[in-house]
Amino acid sequence: MGRVGVKELKNRLTQYLRRAKQGEEIVVTERGNPIVLMQSLQSVERLESLDGRLARLAALGKVSLPTRPLLKRIRKAKVRGKPVSRTILEDRR
């Protein structure tokens, strides 16, 4: 397990991310007090947030995260006349 101060982490972020990705746990300190534990998503057992759980599943190769932004809320279309289900049943006859 490594320890690194915030300033050092900021200056060499890529190096510490690479070490965490390889499985090393890194404790980030602020003025000598531990504030964050950096570790690979693959080694984490339980995550609270949905984003964290999805990121872990993606890191394990079990799901693929979307590459495009999510759709905005879509309004339902109001259809007048007889129900669509009845029209489909009539077309099948």
N, CA, C and O atoms as a CHARMM CRD file, in Angstrom:
* protein
*
  372
    1    1 MET  N      0.86000  -1.16600   0.00000 PROA 1      0.00000
    2    1 MET  CA     0.00000   0.00000   0.00000 PROA 1      0.00000
    3    1 MET  C      0.90800   1.23200   0.00000 PROA 1      0.00000
    4    1 MET  O      1.83500   1.33100   0.80500 PROA 1      0.00000
    5    2 GLY  N      0.63500   2.15600  -0.90200 PROA 2      0.00000
    6    2 GLY  CA     1.40900   3.37700  -0.98200 PROA 2      0.00000
    7    2 GLY  C      0.68100   4.54500  -0.35100 PROA 2      0.00000
    8    2 GLY  O     -0.54000   4.53100  -0.19900 PROA 2      0.00000
    9    3 ARG  N      1.44600   5.54900   0.01300 PROA 3      0.00000
   10    3 ARG  CA     0.87400   6.78600   0.55500 PROA 3      0.00000
   11    3 ARG  C      1.38400   7.92900  -0.29700 PROA 3      0.00000
   12    3 ARG  O      2.55100   7.95200  -0.68900 PROA 3      0.00000
   13    4 VAL  N      0.50500   8.87600  -0.58300 PROA 4      0.00000
   14    4 VAL  CA     0.90800  10.02200  -1.39300 PROA 4      0.00000
   15    4 VAL  C      0.12000  11.24600  -0.93900 PROA 4      0.00000
   16    4 VAL  O     -1.06700  11.15400  -0.62600 PROA 4      0.00000
   17    5 GLY  N      0.79700  12.39000  -0.90800 PROA 5      0.00000
   18    5 GLY  CA     0.13000  13.64300  -0.58400 PROA 5      0.00000
   19    5 GLY  C     -0.62300  14.17800  -1.79200 PROA 5      0.00000
   20    5 GLY  O     -0.36200  13.77700  -2.92600 PROA 5      0.00000
   21    6 VAL  N     -1.54000  15.07000  -1.54500 PROA 6      0.00000
   22    6 VAL  CA    -2.37200  15.63000  -2.61200 PROA 6      0.00000
   23    6 VAL  C     -1.51000  16.31000  -3.67700 PROA 6      0.00000
   24    6 VAL  O     -1.73800  16.12400  -4.87300 PROA 6      0.00000
   25    7 LYS  N     -0.54000  17.08300  -3.25300 PROA 7      0.00000
   26    7 LYS  CA     0.30800  17.81300  -4.20200 PROA 7      0.00000
   27    7 LYS  C      1.08400  16.84500  -5.10100 PROA 7      0.00000
   28    7 LYS  O      1.14500  17.03200  -6.31600 PROA 7      0.00000
   29    8 GLU  N      1.67300  15.81200  -4.49700 PROA 8      0.00000
   30    8 GLU  CA     2.41900  14.81000  -5.26200 PROA 8      0.00000
   31    8 GLU  C      1.48700  14.06100  -6.21500 PROA 8      0.00000
   32    8 GLU  O      1.85800  13.78400  -7.35600 PROA 8      0.00000
   33    9 LEU  N      0.28500  13.73500  -5.75200 PROA 9      0.00000
   34    9 LEU  CA    -0.69200  13.04700  -6.59600 PROA 9      0.00000
   35    9 LEU  C     -1.05400  13.90200  -7.80000 PROA 9      0.00000
   36    9 LEU  O     -1.14300  13.40600  -8.92200 PROA 9      0.00000
   37   10 LYS  N     -1.26100  15.19400  -7.55600 PROA 10     0.00000
   38   10 LYS  CA    -1.61600  16.10500  -8.64300 PROA 10     0.00000
   39   10 LYS  C     -0.49500  16.17300  -9.68300 PROA 10     0.00000
   40   10 LYS  O     -0.75600  16.18900 -10.88600 PROA 10     0.00000
   41   11 ASN  N      0.74600  16.21200  -9.21300 PROA 11     0.00000
   42   11 ASN  CA     1.88500  16.33300 -10.11900 PROA 11     0.00000
   43   11 ASN  C      2.15800  15.05600 -10.91400 PROA 11     0.00000
   44   11 ASN  O      2.68800  15.13000 -12.02300 PROA 11     0.00000
   45   12 ARG  N      1.81000  13.89700 -10.37500 PROA 12     0.00000
   46   12 ARG  CA     2.11700  12.62000 -11.03100 PROA 12     0.00000
   47   12 ARG  C      0.89100  11.71700 -11.07400 PROA 12     0.00000
   48   12 ARG  O      0.97600  10.52200 -10.79300 PROA 12     0.00000
   49   13 LEU  N     -0.22900  12.29200 -11.42400 PROA 13     0.00000
   50   13 LEU  CA    -1.49200  11.55800 -11.41000 PROA 13     0.00000
   51   13 LEU  C     -1.45400  10.31300 -12.27400 PROA 13     0.00000
   52   13 LEU  O     -1.90400   9.25100 -11.84300 PROA 13     0.00000
   53   14 THR  N     -0.92600  10.42000 -13.48500 PROA 14     0.00000
   54   14 THR  CA    -0.90800   9.27700 -14.40500 PROA 14     0.00000
   55   14 THR  C     -0.16000   8.10000 -13.79700 PROA 14     0.00000
   56   14 THR  O     -0.60500   6.95800 -13.91100 PROA 14     0.00000
   57   15 GLN  N      0.96000   8.36500 -13.15900 PROA 15     0.00000
   58   15 GLN  CA     1.75400   7.29900 -12.54600 PROA 15     0.00000
   59   15 GLN  C      0.96700   6.59600 -11.44100 PROA 15     0.00000
   60   15 GLN  O      0.98500   5.36800 -11.35500 PROA 15     0.00000
   61   16 TYR  N      0.28000   7.36000 -10.60100 PROA 16     0.00000
   62   16 TYR  CA    -0.47100   6.75600  -9.50300 PROA 16     0.00000
   63   16 TYR  C     -1.72000   6.03900 -10.00300 PROA 16     0.00000
   64   16 TYR  O     -2.11700   5.02500  -9.42900 PROA 16     0.00000
   65   17 LEU  N     -2.33700   6.54200 -11.04900 PROA 17     0.00000
   66   17 LEU  CA    -3.48100   5.83500 -11.63500 PROA 17     0.00000
   67   17 LEU  C     -3.03900   4.49200 -12.20100 PROA 17     0.00000
   68   17 LEU  O     -3.74200   3.49200 -12.06000 PROA 17     0.00000
   69   18 ARG  N     -1.88500   4.47200 -12.83600 PROA 18     0.00000
   70   18 ARG  CA    -1.35100   3.22700 -13.39200 PROA 18     0.00000
   71   18 ARG  C     -1.08400   2.21000 -12.27200 PROA 18     0.00000
   72   18 ARG  O     -1.39400   1.02700 -12.40900 PROA 18     0.00000
   73   19 ARG  N     -0.50700   2.69000 -11.16900 PROA 19     0.00000
   74   19 ARG  CA    -0.22400   1.79400 -10.04600 PROA 19     0.00000
   75   19 ARG  C     -1.51900   1.25300  -9.43800 PROA 19     0.00000
   76   19 ARG  O     -1.59300   0.07200  -9.09900 PROA 19     0.00000
   77   20 ALA  N     -2.53400   2.09900  -9.29700 PROA 20     0.00000
   78   20 ALA  CA    -3.82100   1.65500  -8.75500 PROA 20     0.00000
   79   20 ALA  C     -4.47900   0.65900  -9.69600 PROA 20     0.00000
   80   20 ALA  O     -5.08800  -0.31400  -9.25000 PROA 20     0.00000
   81   21 LYS  N     -4.35900   0.89700 -10.98600 PROA 21     0.00000
   82   21 LYS  CA    -4.95000  -0.00800 -11.97900 PROA 21     0.00000
   83   21 LYS  C     -4.29600  -1.38700 -11.91000 PROA 21     0.00000
   84   21 LYS  O     -4.94900  -2.39800 -12.16900 PROA 21     0.00000
   85   22 GLN  N     -3.03000  -1.43000 -11.56700 PROA 22     0.00000
   86   22 GLN  CA    -2.31200  -2.69600 -11.46300 PROA 22     0.00000
   87   22 GLN  C     -2.61700  -3.43000 -10.15900 PROA 22     0.00000
   88   22 GLN  O     -2.10500  -4.52700  -9.93500 PROA 22     0.00000
   89   23 GLY  N     -3.44000  -2.84000  -9.30300 PROA 23     0.00000
   90   23 GLY  CA    -3.87600  -3.53700  -8.09700 PROA 23     0.00000
   91   23 GLY  C     -3.34700  -2.96700  -6.79700 PROA 23     0.00000
   92   23 GLY  O     -3.73100  -3.44200  -5.72800 PROA 23     0.00000
   93   24 GLU  N     -2.48300  -1.97100  -6.84600 PROA 24     0.00000
   94   24 GLU  CA    -1.93900  -1.38800  -5.62600 PROA 24     0.00000
   95   24 GLU  C     -2.96200  -0.44200  -4.99800 PROA 24     0.00000
   96   24 GLU  O     -3.63800   0.30800  -5.70200 PROA 24     0.00000
   97   25 GLU  N     -3.06800  -0.48400  -3.67600 PROA 25     0.00000
   98   25 GLU  CA    -3.91500   0.45500  -2.96200 PROA 25     0.00000
   99   25 GLU  C     -3.06800   1.66200  -2.57700 PROA 25     0.00000
  100   25 GLU  O     -1.96700   1.51400  -2.04900 PROA 25     0.00000
  101   26 ILE  N     -3.58200   2.84300  -2.84200 PROA 26     0.00000
  102   26 ILE  CA    -2.84300   4.07200  -2.57500 PROA 26     0.00000
  103   26 ILE  C     -3.68900   4.95900  -1.66200 PROA 26     0.00000
  104   26 ILE  O     -4.83400   5.28300  -1.97800 PROA 26     0.00000
  105   27 VAL  N     -3.11600   5.34000  -0.54300 PROA 27     0.00000
  106   27 VAL  CA    -3.78600   6.23000   0.40000 PROA 27     0.00000
  107   27 VAL  C     -3.35500   7.65600   0.08000 PROA 27     0.00000
  108   27 VAL  O     -2.16300   7.96500   0.07500 PROA 27     0.00000
  109   28 VAL  N     -4.32500   8.51600  -0.18400 PROA 28     0.00000
  110   28 VAL  CA    -4.05200   9.92100  -0.46600 PROA 28     0.00000
  111   28 VAL  C     -4.21200  10.68600   0.84500 PROA 28     0.00000
  112   28 VAL  O     -5.21300  10.54900   1.54800 PROA 28     0.00000
  113   29 THR  N     -3.19900  11.49200   1.15300 PROA 29     0.00000
  114   29 THR  CA    -3.21700  12.23900   2.40800 PROA 29     0.00000
  115   29 THR  C     -3.25800  13.73900   2.14300 PROA 29     0.00000
  116   29 THR  O     -2.78200  14.22800   1.11800 PROA 29     0.00000
  117   30 GLU  N     -3.84000  14.44900   3.09700 PROA 30     0.00000
  118   30 GLU  CA    -3.85800  15.91100   3.07200 PROA 30     0.00000
  119   30 GLU  C     -3.29500  16.37400   4.41200 PROA 30     0.00000
  120   30 GLU  O     -3.90200  16.17300   5.46400 PROA 30     0.00000
  121   31 ARG  N     -2.11800  16.99900   4.34700 PROA 31     0.00000
  122   31 ARG  CA    -1.40300  17.42500   5.55500 PROA 31     0.00000
  123   31 ARG  C     -1.17300  16.25700   6.51100 PROA 31     0.00000
  124   31 ARG  O     -1.28000  16.40100   7.72900 PROA 31     0.00000
  125   32 GLY  N     -0.85600  15.10200   5.93500 PROA 32     0.00000
  126   32 GLY  CA    -0.54200  13.91900   6.74200 PROA 32     0.00000
  127   32 GLY  C     -1.73800  13.09900   7.16600 PROA 32     0.00000
  128   32 GLY  O     -1.56400  12.00400   7.70200 PROA 32     0.00000
  129   33 ASN  N     -2.95800  13.59200   6.94500 PROA 33     0.00000
  130   33 ASN  CA    -4.16400  12.86100   7.33700 PROA 33     0.00000
  131   33 ASN  C     -4.74500  12.13200   6.12900 PROA 33     0.00000
  132   33 ASN  O     -4.98200  12.76000   5.09700 PROA 33     0.00000
  133   34 PRO  N     -4.98000  10.82700   6.22900 PROA 34     0.00000
  134   34 PRO  CA    -5.56400  10.08900   5.10500 PROA 34     0.00000
  135   34 PRO  C     -6.97600  10.58200   4.79300 PROA 34     0.00000
  136   34 PRO  O     -7.80100  10.75300   5.69100 PROA 34     0.00000
  137   35 ILE  N     -7.23800  10.80700   3.49900 PROA 35     0.00000
  138   35 ILE  CA    -8.57400  11.29300   3.10800 PROA 35     0.00000
  139   35 ILE  C     -9.23300  10.40500   2.06400 PROA 35     0.00000
  140   35 ILE  O    -10.46100  10.34900   1.98800 PROA 35     0.00000
  141   36 VAL  N     -8.42700   9.70000   1.24700 PROA 36     0.00000
  142   36 VAL  CA    -8.99200   8.90100   0.15500 PROA 36     0.00000
  143   36 VAL  C     -8.16000   7.64100  -0.02100 PROA 36     0.00000
  144   36 VAL  O     -6.94200   7.65100   0.15600 PROA 36     0.00000
  145   37 LEU  N     -8.83800   6.56100  -0.37200 PROA 37     0.00000
  146   37 LEU  CA    -8.15800   5.33000  -0.74500 PROA 37     0.00000
  147   37 LEU  C     -8.39500   5.09800  -2.22700 PROA 37     0.00000
  148   37 LEU  O     -9.53700   4.95100  -2.66300 PROA 37     0.00000
  149   38 MET  N     -7.31800   5.06600  -3.00200 PROA 38     0.00000
  150   38 MET  CA    -7.42700   4.77900  -4.44200 PROA 38     0.00000
  151   38 MET  C     -7.12600   3.30300  -4.65500 PROA 38     0.00000
  152   38 MET  O     -6.11600   2.78400  -4.17900 PROA 38     0.00000
  153   39 GLN  N     -8.01900   2.63900  -5.37700 PROA 39     0.00000
  154   39 GLN  CA    -7.78000   1.24200  -5.71500 PROA 39     0.00000
  155   39 GLN  C     -8.51600   0.90500  -6.99900 PROA 39     0.00000
  156   39 GLN  O     -9.42300   1.62400  -7.41700 PROA 39     0.00000
  157   40 SER  N     -8.12400  -0.16900  -7.60300 PROA 40     0.00000
  158   40 SER  CA    -8.72700  -0.61100  -8.85000 PROA 40     0.00000
  159   40 SER  C    -10.18300  -0.98800  -8.62000 PROA 40     0.00000
  160   40 SER  O    -10.52400  -1.54600  -7.57700 PROA 40     0.00000
  161   41 LEU  N    -11.03600  -0.68900  -9.58400 PROA 41     0.00000
  162   41 LEU  CA   -12.44700  -1.06100  -9.46900 PROA 41     0.00000
  163   41 LEU  C    -12.61700  -2.57800  -9.41600 PROA 41     0.00000
  164   41 LEU  O    -13.58900  -3.06900  -8.84300 PROA 41     0.00000
  165   42 GLN  N    -11.70400  -3.30800  -9.99500 PROA 42     0.00000
  166   42 GLN  CA   -11.79900  -4.76700 -10.00600 PROA 42     0.00000
  167   42 GLN  C    -11.61300  -5.36000  -8.61800 PROA 42     0.00000
  168   42 GLN  O    -12.09700  -6.46000  -8.35000 PROA 42     0.00000
  169   43 SER  N    -10.92000  -4.65200  -7.73200 PROA 43     0.00000
  170   43 SER  CA   -10.66700  -5.19000  -6.40200 PROA 43     0.00000
  171   43 SER  C    -11.71100  -4.76200  -5.36900 PROA 43     0.00000
  172   43 SER  O    -11.70300  -5.25500  -4.24200 PROA 43     0.00000
  173   44 VAL  N    -12.59900  -3.85800  -5.74300 PROA 44     0.00000
  174   44 VAL  CA   -13.62100  -3.37900  -4.81300 PROA 44     0.00000
  175   44 VAL  C    -14.74900  -4.40800  -4.74400 PROA 44     0.00000
  176   44 VAL  O    -15.21200  -4.90700  -5.77000 PROA 44     0.00000
  177   45 GLU  N    -15.18100  -4.71600  -3.52600 PROA 45     0.00000
  178   45 GLU  CA   -16.23500  -5.71800  -3.36900 PROA 45     0.00000
  179   45 GLU  C    -17.63700  -5.12600  -3.40900 PROA 45     0.00000
  180   45 GLU  O    -18.52900  -5.69000  -4.04100 PROA 45     0.00000
  181   46 ARG  N    -17.84000  -3.99600  -2.74100 PROA 46     0.00000
  182   46 ARG  CA   -19.19400  -3.43100  -2.66100 PROA 46     0.00000
  183   46 ARG  C    -19.14100  -1.93200  -2.89800 PROA 46     0.00000
  184   46 ARG  O    -18.39800  -1.21400  -2.22900 PROA 46     0.00000
  185   47 LEU  N    -19.92700  -1.46700  -3.84700 PROA 47     0.00000
  186   47 LEU  CA   -20.01000  -0.04200  -4.15600 PROA 47     0.00000
  187   47 LEU  C    -21.43300   0.44100  -3.88100 PROA 47     0.00000
  188   47 LEU  O    -22.39700  -0.28900  -4.10900 PROA 47     0.00000
  189   48 GLU  N    -21.55600   1.64800  -3.39800 PROA 48     0.00000
  190   48 GLU  CA   -22.85800   2.19800  -3.04300 PROA 48     0.00000
  191   48 GLU  C    -23.60500   2.78700  -4.23800 PROA 48     0.00000
  192   48 GLU  O    -24.79000   2.51200  -4.42300 PROA 48     0.00000
  193   49 SER  N    -22.92700   3.58700  -5.04200 PROA 49     0.00000
  194   49 SER  CA   -23.62600   4.31800  -6.09800 PROA 49     0.00000
  195   49 SER  C    -23.81900   3.45800  -7.34100 PROA 49     0.00000
  196   49 SER  O    -23.06300   2.51900  -7.59100 PROA 49     0.00000
  197   50 LEU  N    -24.83000   3.79300  -8.10200 PROA 50     0.00000
  198   50 LEU  CA   -25.10200   3.09400  -9.35700 PROA 50     0.00000
  199   50 LEU  C    -23.95300   3.28500 -10.33400 PROA 50     0.00000
  200   50 LEU  O    -23.53600   2.34000 -11.00400 PROA 50     0.00000
  201   51 ASP  N    -23.43800   4.51600 -10.41600 PROA 51     0.00000
  202   51 ASP  CA   -22.31800   4.77900 -11.32500 PROA 51     0.00000
  203   51 ASP  C    -21.10100   3.94700 -10.94500 PROA 51     0.00000
  204   51 ASP  O    -20.40800   3.42600 -11.81900 PROA 51     0.00000
  205   52 GLY  N    -20.83900   3.81900  -9.66300 PROA 52     0.00000
  206   52 GLY  CA   -19.71600   3.01200  -9.20200 PROA 52     0.00000
  207   52 GLY  C    -19.88700   1.54800  -9.53700 PROA 52     0.00000
  208   52 GLY  O    -18.93700   0.88900  -9.95900 PROA 52     0.00000
  209   53 ARG  N    -21.08700   1.03500  -9.35200 PROA 53     0.00000
  210   53 ARG  CA   -21.35300  -0.38300  -9.67600 PROA 53     0.00000
  211   53 ARG  C    -21.24200  -0.63700 -11.17200 PROA 53     0.00000
  212   53 ARG  O    -20.69200  -1.65500 -11.59200 PROA 53     0.00000
  213   54 LEU  N    -21.76600   0.28800 -11.98100 PROA 54     0.00000
  214   54 LEU  CA   -21.65200   0.12600 -13.43500 PROA 54     0.00000
  215   54 LEU  C    -20.20100   0.21200 -13.89000 PROA 54     0.00000
  216   54 LEU  O    -19.78300  -0.53900 -14.77100 PROA 54     0.00000
  217   55 ALA  N    -19.42800   1.12400 -13.29500 PROA 55     0.00000
  218   55 ALA  CA   -18.01600   1.24900 -13.65200 PROA 55     0.00000
  219   55 ALA  C    -17.26000  -0.02600 -13.30900 PROA 55     0.00000
  220   55 ALA  O    -16.39400  -0.46000 -14.06700 PROA 55     0.00000
  221   56 ARG  N    -17.58500  -0.62700 -12.16800 PROA 56     0.00000
  222   56 ARG  CA   -16.93000  -1.88300 -11.77900 PROA 56     0.00000
  223   56 ARG  C    -17.27100  -3.00800 -12.75800 PROA 56     0.00000
  224   56 ARG  O    -16.39100  -3.76200 -13.17400 PROA 56     0.00000
  225   57 LEU  N    -18.54000  -3.11700 -13.12200 PROA 57     0.00000
  226   57 LEU  CA   -18.94100  -4.14900 -14.08600 PROA 57     0.00000
  227   57 LEU  C    -18.26300  -3.93700 -15.43700 PROA 57     0.00000
  228   57 LEU  O    -17.89200  -4.90200 -16.10500 PROA 57     0.00000
  229   58 ALA  N    -18.10100  -2.68200 -15.83700 PROA 58     0.00000
  230   58 ALA  CA   -17.40500  -2.38700 -17.08800 PROA 58     0.00000
  231   58 ALA  C    -15.93100  -2.75800 -16.97600 PROA 58     0.00000
  232   58 ALA  O    -15.35100  -3.28400 -17.92700 PROA 58     0.00000
  233   59 ALA  N    -15.31800  -2.49000 -15.82300 PROA 59     0.00000
  234   59 ALA  CA   -13.90800  -2.82800 -15.61700 PROA 59     0.00000
  235   59 ALA  C    -13.70300  -4.33500 -15.64500 PROA 59     0.00000
  236   59 ALA  O    -12.65300  -4.81100 -16.07600 PROA 59     0.00000
  237   60 LEU  N    -14.69600  -5.08700 -15.19000 PROA 60     0.00000
  238   60 LEU  CA   -14.61000  -6.54600 -15.21500 PROA 60     0.00000
  239   60 LEU  C    -14.97500  -7.12400 -16.58400 PROA 60     0.00000
  240   60 LEU  O    -14.82600  -8.32500 -16.81100 PROA 60     0.00000
  241   61 GLY  N    -15.44800  -6.27800 -17.49000 PROA 61     0.00000
  242   61 GLY  CA   -15.80700  -6.73400 -18.83000 PROA 61     0.00000
  243   61 GLY  C    -17.17900  -7.37500 -18.92900 PROA 61     0.00000
  244   61 GLY  O    -17.47100  -8.06400 -19.90700 PROA 61     0.00000
  245   62 LYS  N    -18.02500  -7.15800 -17.93100 PROA 62     0.00000
  246   62 LYS  CA   -19.35200  -7.78300 -17.93100 PROA 62     0.00000
  247   62 LYS  C    -20.40700  -6.95200 -18.64300 PROA 62     0.00000
  248   62 LYS  O    -21.40400  -7.49900 -19.11600 PROA 62     0.00000
  249   63 VAL  N    -20.20500  -5.62800 -18.73100 PROA 63     0.00000
  250   63 VAL  CA   -21.12700  -4.75100 -19.44900 PROA 63     0.00000
  251   63 VAL  C    -20.31600  -3.74900 -20.26000 PROA 63     0.00000
  252   63 VAL  O    -19.13200  -3.52800 -20.00800 PROA 63     0.00000
  253   64 SER  N    -20.97800  -3.15500 -21.22800 PROA 64     0.00000
  254   64 SER  CA   -20.37700  -2.06100 -21.99200 PROA 64     0.00000
  255   64 SER  C    -21.13500  -0.79100 -21.66200 PROA 64     0.00000
  256   64 SER  O    -22.36300  -0.75300 -21.74100 PROA 64     0.00000
  257   65 LEU  N    -20.40400   0.24400 -21.29400 PROA 65     0.00000
  258   65 LEU  CA   -21.04900   1.50900 -20.96900 PROA 65     0.00000
  259   65 LEU  C    -21.42400   2.23500 -22.24900 PROA 65     0.00000
  260   65 LEU  O    -20.75100   2.06800 -23.26700 PROA 65     0.00000
  261   66 PRO  N    -22.48900   3.04000 -22.22500 PROA 66     0.00000
  262   66 PRO  CA   -22.89400   3.76600 -23.42800 PROA 66     0.00000
  263   66 PRO  C    -21.82000   4.76300 -23.85300 PROA 66     0.00000
  264   66 PRO  O    -21.14000   5.36300 -23.02000 PROA 66     0.00000
  265   67 THR  N    -21.68500   4.92300 -25.15300 PROA 67     0.00000
  266   67 THR  CA   -20.70100   5.86800 -25.67900 PROA 67     0.00000
  267   67 THR  C    -21.33800   7.20200 -26.03500 PROA 67     0.00000
  268   67 THR  O    -20.64100   8.20700 -26.17800 PROA 67     0.00000
  269   68 ARG  N    -22.64800   7.21800 -26.17800 PROA 68     0.00000
  270   68 ARG  CA   -23.35900   8.46200 -26.48900 PROA 68     0.00000
  271   68 ARG  C    -24.07300   8.95700 -25.24300 PROA 68     0.00000
  272   68 ARG  O    -24.34300   8.17800 -24.32900 PROA 68     0.00000
  273   69 PRO  N    -24.38300  10.25600 -25.19900 PROA 69     0.00000
  274   69 PRO  CA   -25.14300  10.75900 -24.05300 PROA 69     0.00000
  275   69 PRO  C    -26.54600  10.13900 -24.02600 PROA 69     0.00000
  276   69 PRO  O    -27.09500   9.77200 -25.06500 PROA 69     0.00000
  277   70 LEU  N    -27.10900  10.03200 -22.83100 PROA 70     0.00000
  278   70 LEU  CA   -28.44300   9.46900 -22.68800 PROA 70     0.00000
  279   70 LEU  C    -29.47700  10.38700 -23.32300 PROA 70     0.00000
  280   70 LEU  O    -29.27800  11.59700 -23.42100 PROA 70     0.00000
  281   71 LEU  N    -30.58200   9.79200 -23.75200 PROA 71     0.00000
  282   71 LEU  CA   -31.65800  10.56800 -24.35300 PROA 71     0.00000
  283   71 LEU  C    -32.35300  11.41600 -23.29300 PROA 71     0.00000
  284   71 LEU  O    -32.43900  11.04300 -22.12300 PROA 71     0.00000
  285   72 LYS  N    -32.83800  12.54700 -23.73400 PROA 72     0.00000
  286   72 LYS  CA   -33.63100  13.37500 -22.83900 PROA 72     0.00000
  287   72 LYS  C    -34.99400  12.71400 -22.67500 PROA 72     0.00000
  288   72 LYS  O    -35.35300  11.80800 -23.42700 PROA 72     0.00000
  289   73 ARG  N    -35.72800  13.16800 -21.70700 PROA 73     0.00000
  290   73 ARG  CA   -37.05400  12.61600 -21.45800 PROA 73     0.00000
  291   73 ARG  C    -37.93300  12.80400 -22.69100 PROA 73     0.00000
  292   73 ARG  O    -37.97400  13.89000 -23.26900 PROA 73     0.00000
  293   74 ILE  N    -38.61700  11.77100 -23.08100 PROA 74     0.00000
  294   74 ILE  CA   -39.44200  11.79900 -24.28100 PROA 74     0.00000
  295   74 ILE  C    -40.90900  11.89100 -23.87000 PROA 74     0.00000
  296   74 ILE  O    -41.37200  11.17200 -22.98400 PROA 74     0.00000
  297   75 ARG  N    -41.62900  12.79600 -24.53500 PROA 75     0.00000
  298   75 ARG  CA   -43.05300  12.92600 -24.25500 PROA 75     0.00000
  299   75 ARG  C    -43.81900  11.79400 -24.94000 PROA 75     0.00000
  300   75 ARG  O    -43.48500  11.39400 -26.05600 PROA 75     0.00000
  301   76 LYS  N    -44.83200  11.29000 -24.27200 PROA 76     0.00000
  302   76 LYS  CA   -45.67300  10.25600 -24.85900 PROA 76     0.00000
  303   76 LYS  C    -46.56500  10.87000 -25.92400 PROA 76     0.00000
  304   76 LYS  O    -47.07900  11.97800 -25.77000 PROA 76     0.00000
  305   77 ALA  N    -46.73500  10.13500 -26.99200 PROA 77     0.00000
  306   77 ALA  CA   -47.60500  10.59600 -28.07100 PROA 77     0.00000
  307   77 ALA  C    -49.05100  10.24000 -27.72700 PROA 77     0.00000
  308   77 ALA  O    -49.33600   9.12300 -27.29700 PROA 77     0.00000
  309   78 LYS  N    -49.95100  11.18700 -27.91800 PROA 78     0.00000
  310   78 LYS  CA   -51.36900  10.93300 -27.66900 PROA 78     0.00000
  311   78 LYS  C    -51.99700  10.47000 -28.97200 PROA 78     0.00000
  312   78 LYS  O    -51.89100  11.12900 -30.00600 PROA 78     0.00000
  313   79 VAL  N    -52.65400   9.31900 -28.89400 PROA 79     0.00000
  314   79 VAL  CA   -53.28500   8.73300 -30.07500 PROA 79     0.00000
  315   79 VAL  C    -54.78800   8.79300 -29.87700 PROA 79     0.00000
  316   79 VAL  O    -55.31100   8.37600 -28.84400 PROA 79     0.00000
  317   80 ARG  N    -55.47500   9.32000 -30.88400 PROA 80     0.00000
  318   80 ARG  CA   -56.93000   9.40900 -30.81500 PROA 80     0.00000
  319   80 ARG  C    -57.54000   8.26300 -31.60600 PROA 80     0.00000
  320   80 ARG  O    -56.91300   7.70700 -32.50800 PROA 80     0.00000
  321   81 GLY  N    -58.74800   7.92800 -31.25900 PROA 81     0.00000
  322   81 GLY  CA   -59.43800   6.86500 -31.96700 PROA 81     0.00000
  323   81 GLY  C    -59.38700   5.57300 -31.17000 PROA 81     0.00000
  324   81 GLY  O    -59.17000   5.57600 -29.95900 PROA 81     0.00000
  325   82 LYS  N    -59.59600   4.45500 -31.88800 PROA 82     0.00000
  326   82 LYS  CA   -59.61800   3.17100 -31.18300 PROA 82     0.00000
  327   82 LYS  C    -58.19900   2.78000 -30.75900 PROA 82     0.00000
  328   82 LYS  O    -57.22200   3.24800 -31.34400 PROA 82     0.00000
  329   83 PRO  N    -58.09000   1.92600 -29.74400 PROA 83     0.00000
  330   83 PRO  CA   -56.78200   1.53300 -29.23400 PROA 83     0.00000
  331   83 PRO  C    -55.93300   0.84500 -30.31000 PROA 83     0.00000
  332   83 PRO  O    -56.45600   0.14800 -31.17900 PROA 83     0.00000
  333   84 VAL  N    -54.63800   1.05100 -30.23600 PROA 84     0.00000
  334   84 VAL  CA   -53.71400   0.47000 -31.20200 PROA 84     0.00000
  335   84 VAL  C    -53.78300  -1.05000 -31.13600 PROA 84     0.00000
  336   84 VAL  O    -53.66400  -1.71700 -32.16400 PROA 84     0.00000
  337   85 SER  N    -53.97600  -1.60800 -29.94000 PROA 85     0.00000
  338   85 SER  CA   -54.04500  -3.06200 -29.80300 PROA 85     0.00000
  339   85 SER  C    -55.21200  -3.63700 -30.60700 PROA 85     0.00000
  340   85 SER  O    -55.09900  -4.71500 -31.19100 PROA 85     0.00000
  341   86 ARG  N    -56.32500  -2.91600 -30.63500 PROA 86     0.00000
  342   86 ARG  CA   -57.47600  -3.40000 -31.41100 PROA 86     0.00000
  343   86 ARG  C    -57.15500  -3.35200 -32.90800 PROA 86     0.00000
  344   86 ARG  O    -57.52500  -4.26600 -33.64500 PROA 86     0.00000
  345   87 THR  N    -56.48300  -2.31500 -33.35800 PROA 87     0.00000
  346   87 THR  CA   -56.10000  -2.19700 -34.76300 PROA 87     0.00000
  347   87 THR  C    -55.16300  -3.33400 -35.16400 PROA 87     0.00000
  348   87 THR  O    -55.29200  -3.88900 -36.25500 PROA 87     0.00000
  349   88 ILE  N    -54.23200  -3.67800 -34.29600 PROA 88     0.00000
  350   88 ILE  CA   -53.31900  -4.78600 -34.59100 PROA 88     0.00000
  351   88 ILE  C    -54.07600  -6.10200 -34.68700 PROA 88     0.00000
  352   88 ILE  O    -53.82100  -6.90400 -35.58600 PROA 88     0.00000
  353   89 LEU  N    -54.99600  -6.32600 -33.77400 PROA 89     0.00000
  354   89 LEU  CA   -55.78400  -7.57900 -33.82300 PROA 89     0.00000
  355   89 LEU  C    -56.63200  -7.65300 -35.10100 PROA 89     0.00000
  356   89 LEU  O    -56.77700  -8.72800 -35.68300 PROA 89     0.00000
  357   90 GLU  N    -57.18900  -6.52000 -35.53900 PROA 90     0.00000
  358   90 GLU  CA   -57.97300  -6.49600 -36.77100 PROA 90     0.00000
  359   90 GLU  C    -57.09300  -6.79200 -37.97700 PROA 90     0.00000
  360   90 GLU  O    -57.52500  -7.47900 -38.90200 PROA 90     0.00000
  361   91 ASP  N    -55.84400  -6.27300 -37.98100 PROA 91     0.00000
  362   91 ASP  CA   -54.94300  -6.52900 -39.09100 PROA 91     0.00000
  363   91 ASP  C    -54.51200  -7.98000 -39.17000 PROA 91     0.00000
  364   91 ASP  O    -54.16500  -8.45600 -40.25000 PROA 91     0.00000
  365   92 ARG  N    -54.52300  -8.69000 -38.06200 PROA 92     0.00000
  366   92 ARG  CA   -54.10200 -10.09100 -38.04200 PROA 92     0.00000
  367   92 ARG  C    -55.17600 -11.01300 -38.59400 PROA 92     0.00000
  368   92 ARG  O    -54.88400 -12.15100 -38.96300 PROA 92     0.00000
  369   93 ARG  N    -56.39000 -10.54800 -38.65400 PROA 93     0.00000
  370   93 ARG  CA   -57.50000 -11.40500 -39.11100 PROA 93     0.00000
  371   93 ARG  C    -57.53600 -11.51400 -40.58800 PROA 93     0.00000
  372   93 ARG  O    -58.40300 -12.19500 -41.13600 PROA 93     0.00000
